[in-house]
Amino acid sequence: MIVRHRRPSLWGLVNKEGDKSKIEKIINDLVKKDYKIIFFPSGSAAIFMALWIAKQYKKDLLVPNMGGWKGFLDFPKTLGLKTKIFETHLGIVDVENLEKDLQKDSSLIITSLAGYLSPQPLKEIKKICEEKNSLFIEDISGKIGGDCGYGDIIVCSTGSPKIVNCEYGGFLGLSREVEEMVKGDENFKLLSKTYKTINYFGLLKEELLNAKKVYKKYVDVNKKIKNELENAYFKDLEGISIFLECENPKCVSRKINEEIKLDNGKSITTLCPTYERILKSGITFETKKIDVSDLTDDTVDEIISILSSIC
């Protein structure tokens, strides 16, 4: 079977340019608090700036041992930011362990949805960070449209294939407290101005307005698929991709990609173990790469049939 890859809103592509000033309100309607939004040409640039703030104002950085993004590990080295890796339960933060591992006046960076596979206990994490006077950086790229936006800083990629899928860009959100903290920092102002974005704010607006619907669709489809597969993890948890445990990931991945093809020719699986998903032997079936318009009941049933026969 051939399925369409995740594509930007057609209406947004036709009306790509727009008014940047209107976007902040829409973003803040999707998250739990109000943020000062700064736009960047990529999610990577937004993460780099968030970690730059952490370097200037906090002692060190706590990073999960899996379920994050490679920039969480690479950027601190460039910045000279002291980093400590902490243990998780397959990417999910253990709140009791976090309370022990997180030092006062430090920083923590996680994704709202660990490896795109499972949600984090964000309220509890936020509470611990407040008690420790620590900076909570939350990457909401995989969960915008769902329950997210608890961090002191949020970062989000709007590249492909994401929930907000503009094939370009990203943004940084500063809580009012962090905004006040960097207010007089000339270096922060100078660095922020070096990142120039194209006018894609009409497209971004349409994608943001669709975010809740898109996120819910992926979560619902993934739950249906996971419930039919014995080797699927996180069956009772929200996710927009699916981890399937297996002994020969390369062979399984090849067979799946022979049977389920994206129309852009890219792989629909990610080989594991990998830091950005989960450190277990298996594959991640990237449902989020399939355009939501193609995820009909018949298509989902066929996907289940194929995965069941291979895995």
C-alpha positions as CSV (number, residue, x, y, z in Angstrom):
1,M,0.0,0.0,0.0
2,I,1.1,3.6,-0.7
3,V,0.0,6.4,1.7
4,R,0.4,10.1,1.5
5,H,3.2,11.7,3.6
6,R,2.3,14.4,6.2
7,R,1.7,17.6,4.3
8,P,1.1,21.2,5.3
9,S,-2.4,22.7,5.1
10,L,-3.4,23.4,1.5
11,W,-5.1,26.7,2.5
12,G,-2.0,27.7,4.4
13,L,0.2,27.0,1.4
14,V,-2.0,29.1,-0.8
15,N,-1.9,32.0,1.8
16,K,1.6,31.4,3.1
17,E,2.4,34.9,4.3
18,G,0.5,36.5,7.2
19,D,0.6,38.7,10.2
20,K,3.1,37.5,12.8
21,S,1.5,39.5,15.6
22,K,-1.6,37.3,15.5
23,I,0.3,34.0,16.0
24,E,1.3,34.5,19.7
25,K,-2.3,34.5,20.8
26,I,-3.0,31.3,19.0
27,I,0.0,29.5,20.4
28,N,-0.8,30.6,23.9
29,D,-4.4,29.2,23.5
30,L,-2.8,25.8,22.9
31,V,-0.6,25.7,26.0
32,K,-1.1,26.0,29.7
33,K,0.4,29.5,30.3
34,D,1.2,32.7,28.4
35,Y,4.6,33.0,26.8
36,K,6.5,35.6,24.9
37,I,7.0,34.0,21.5
38,I,10.2,34.4,19.5
39,F,10.3,32.9,16.0
40,F,13.3,31.0,14.5
41,P,14.1,29.4,11.2
42,S,14.1,25.9,12.8
43,G,13.3,24.1,16.0
44,S,17.0,23.4,16.5
45,A,17.7,27.1,16.6
46,A,15.0,27.6,19.3
47,I,16.5,24.7,21.4
48,F,20.0,26.2,21.1
49,M,18.7,29.6,22.4
50,A,16.9,27.9,25.2
51,L,20.1,26.1,26.3
52,W,22.0,29.4,25.9
53,I,19.7,30.9,28.5
54,A,20.3,27.9,30.7
55,K,24.0,28.3,30.4
56,Q,23.8,32.0,31.4
57,Y,21.5,31.8,34.4
58,K,21.7,28.2,35.8
59,K,24.5,25.9,37.1
60,D,24.1,22.8,35.0
61,L,21.6,20.8,32.8
62,L,19.8,17.6,33.4
63,V,19.0,15.5,30.3
64,P,17.0,12.3,29.9
65,N,18.8,9.1,29.0
66,M,16.4,8.5,26.1
67,G,13.3,9.9,24.4
68,G,14.8,13.3,23.8
69,W,16.4,14.9,20.8
70,K,20.1,14.7,19.7
71,G,20.5,18.5,20.2
72,F,19.9,18.0,23.9
73,L,23.2,16.2,24.0
74,D,25.2,18.0,21.3
75,F,24.3,21.7,22.0
76,P,25.5,21.8,25.6
77,K,29.0,20.7,24.4
78,T,29.1,23.6,22.0
79,L,28.0,26.0,24.8
80,G,30.2,24.5,27.5
81,L,27.2,23.7,29.6
82,K,27.8,21.0,32.2
83,T,25.4,18.2,31.6
84,K,24.1,15.2,33.6
85,I,22.2,12.3,32.1
86,F,19.4,11.0,34.3
87,E,17.7,7.6,34.2
88,T,14.1,7.4,33.0
89,H,11.6,4.6,32.6
90,L,11.8,4.1,28.8
91,G,12.0,7.8,28.3
92,I,9.3,8.6,30.9
93,V,10.5,10.7,33.8
94,D,10.3,9.0,37.2
95,V,9.2,11.8,39.5
96,E,10.8,10.4,42.7
97,N,14.2,9.9,40.9
98,L,13.9,13.4,39.4
99,E,13.5,14.9,42.8
100,K,16.8,13.3,43.8
101,D,18.7,14.0,40.6
102,L,17.7,17.6,40.0
103,Q,19.9,20.1,41.9
104,K,18.9,23.5,43.0
105,D,19.4,26.3,40.5
106,S,19.9,23.8,37.6
107,S,18.0,23.3,34.4
108,L,16.0,20.4,33.0
109,I,15.1,19.7,29.3
110,I,12.6,17.1,28.2
111,T,10.1,16.5,25.4
112,S,6.4,16.7,26.4
113,L,6.0,13.3,24.6
114,A,8.9,11.1,25.2
115,G,10.3,9.8,21.9
116,Y,6.8,10.7,20.4
117,L,5.8,7.5,22.2
118,S,4.5,8.4,25.6
119,P,3.5,11.5,27.7
120,Q,5.5,12.9,30.6
121,P,4.1,13.8,34.0
122,L,4.4,17.4,33.2
123,K,2.5,18.9,36.2
124,E,4.7,16.9,38.7
125,I,7.9,17.9,36.8
126,K,6.9,21.5,36.9
127,K,6.2,21.4,40.6
128,I,9.7,19.9,41.4
129,C,11.4,22.5,39.2
130,E,9.6,25.3,41.1
131,E,10.7,23.8,44.4
132,K,14.3,23.6,43.3
133,N,14.3,27.0,41.6
134,S,15.3,25.2,38.4
135,L,14.6,26.1,34.8
136,F,12.2,23.8,33.1
137,I,12.7,23.6,29.3
138,E,9.9,21.7,27.5
139,D,10.0,20.7,23.9
140,I,6.4,20.6,22.8
141,S,6.9,19.7,19.2
142,G,5.3,16.3,19.5
143,K,2.4,17.3,21.8
144,I,1.2,20.7,20.7
145,G,-2.5,20.4,20.4
146,G,-2.5,18.1,23.5
147,D,-1.7,18.7,27.2
148,C,1.5,20.7,27.1
149,G,3.1,24.0,27.9
150,Y,4.1,23.8,31.5
151,G,7.8,24.8,31.1
152,D,9.5,28.0,32.0
153,I,10.6,27.9,28.4
154,I,8.9,26.0,25.6
155,V,10.5,25.2,22.3
156,C,8.7,23.9,19.2
157,S,9.7,22.7,15.7
158,T,7.3,23.5,12.9
159,G,9.3,21.5,10.4
160,S,8.2,18.1,8.9
161,P,6.8,15.8,9.9
162,K,5.4,17.5,13.0
163,I,2.0,18.2,14.5
164,V,2.4,21.8,13.3
165,N,3.8,20.9,9.9
166,C,5.1,23.9,7.9
167,E,8.2,22.2,6.6
168,Y,10.1,25.1,8.1
169,G,10.7,27.0,11.2
170,G,10.2,26.9,15.0
171,F,9.6,29.0,18.0
172,L,10.7,29.7,21.5
173,G,8.3,30.7,24.3
174,L,9.5,32.5,27.4
175,S,7.4,32.6,30.5
176,R,6.9,36.0,32.0
177,E,9.5,35.2,34.7
178,V,12.1,34.2,32.2
179,E,11.2,37.1,29.9
180,E,11.9,39.4,32.9
181,M,15.2,37.5,33.6
182,V,16.6,38.1,30.1
183,K,15.0,41.6,29.7
184,G,18.2,43.6,30.1
185,D,20.6,41.0,28.5
186,E,22.1,42.6,25.5
187,N,23.8,39.4,24.4
188,F,20.4,37.6,24.3
189,K,18.9,40.4,22.2
190,L,21.9,40.3,19.8
191,L,21.8,36.5,19.4
192,S,18.0,36.5,18.9
193,K,18.3,39.1,16.1
194,T,20.8,36.9,14.2
195,Y,18.1,34.4,13.4
196,K,15.9,35.7,10.6
197,T,12.7,33.9,9.5
198,I,10.8,34.1,6.2
199,N,7.2,35.2,6.3
200,Y,5.3,31.9,6.7
201,F,2.9,33.1,9.2
202,G,-0.2,32.5,7.2
203,L,0.7,28.8,6.9
204,L,1.8,28.7,10.5
205,K,-1.6,30.1,11.6
206,E,-3.5,27.4,9.7
207,E,-1.4,24.6,11.1
208,L,-1.8,25.9,14.6
209,L,-5.5,26.1,14.2
210,N,-5.5,22.5,13.1
211,A,-3.2,21.3,15.9
212,K,-5.8,19.9,18.3
213,K,-7.6,18.0,15.6
214,V,-4.3,16.6,14.1
215,Y,-2.9,15.6,17.5
216,K,-6.1,13.8,18.5
217,K,-6.3,11.9,15.2
218,Y,-2.8,10.6,15.6
219,V,-3.4,9.6,19.2
220,D,-6.6,7.8,18.4
221,V,-5.2,5.9,15.5
222,N,-2.1,4.9,17.4
223,K,-4.2,3.6,20.3
224,K,-6.2,1.4,17.9
225,I,-3.1,0.0,16.2
226,K,-1.3,-0.6,19.6
227,N,-4.3,-2.5,21.0
228,E,-4.0,-5.0,18.1
229,L,-0.3,-5.7,18.4
230,E,1.1,-7.8,21.2
231,N,4.6,-6.4,21.0
232,A,3.5,-2.7,21.1
233,Y,4.6,-0.6,24.1
234,F,2.7,2.1,25.9
235,K,-0.7,0.7,24.9
236,D,-2.7,2.8,27.4
237,L,-0.7,6.0,26.9
238,E,-0.9,8.8,24.3
239,G,1.6,8.7,21.5
240,I,1.9,9.7,17.9
241,S,4.3,6.9,16.9
242,I,4.5,3.2,18.0
243,F,7.4,1.2,19.4
244,L,7.3,-2.5,18.4
245,E,9.9,-4.7,20.2
246,C,11.6,-7.3,17.9
247,E,14.9,-9.2,17.7
248,N,15.9,-8.2,14.1
249,P,14.9,-4.5,13.6
250,K,16.7,-4.1,10.2
251,C,14.8,-7.1,8.8
252,V,11.5,-6.1,10.2
253,S,12.0,-2.5,9.1
254,R,12.8,-3.6,5.5
255,K,9.6,-5.8,5.4
256,I,7.4,-3.0,6.7
257,N,8.8,-0.5,4.2
258,E,8.2,-2.9,1.4
259,E,4.5,-3.2,2.4
260,I,3.7,0.3,3.6
261,K,5.3,3.0,1.4
262,L,5.2,6.8,1.8
263,D,4.6,8.6,-1.4
264,N,7.7,10.7,-0.8
265,G,9.9,7.6,-0.7
266,K,11.0,8.0,2.9
267,S,11.1,5.3,5.5
268,I,8.0,4.9,7.7
269,T,10.1,3.3,10.5
270,T,12.9,4.2,12.8
271,L,15.4,1.6,13.9
272,C,15.9,1.2,17.6
273,P,17.7,1.4,20.0
274,T,18.1,5.1,19.4
275,Y,18.3,8.0,21.8
276,E,15.5,9.9,20.1
277,R,13.0,7.1,20.6
278,I,13.8,4.3,23.0
279,L,16.9,2.3,23.9
280,K,15.4,-1.1,23.2
281,S,15.7,-3.5,20.3
282,G,12.9,-2.9,17.9
283,I,11.4,-0.4,15.4
284,T,9.3,2.7,15.8
285,F,6.4,2.8,13.3
286,E,6.1,6.5,12.5
287,T,2.4,7.0,12.2
288,K,3.0,10.8,12.4
289,K,4.6,10.6,8.9
290,I,1.3,9.6,7.3
291,D,-1.0,12.5,6.4
292,V,-4.1,12.6,8.6
293,S,-6.4,12.6,5.6
294,D,-5.1,9.1,4.7
295,L,-5.8,7.6,8.1
296,T,-9.2,6.3,7.3
297,D,-10.7,3.2,9.1
298,D,-9.9,1.0,6.1
299,T,-6.3,2.2,5.9
300,V,-5.7,1.8,9.6
301,D,-7.2,-1.8,9.4
302,E,-4.8,-2.6,6.6
303,I,-1.8,-1.2,8.5
304,I,-2.8,-3.4,11.5
305,S,-3.0,-6.4,9.2
306,I,0.4,-5.8,7.7
307,L,2.1,-5.1,11.0
308,S,0.6,-8.1,12.6
309,S,1.8,-10.4,9.8
310,I,5.4,-9.0,10.0
311,C,5.9,-8.3,13.7
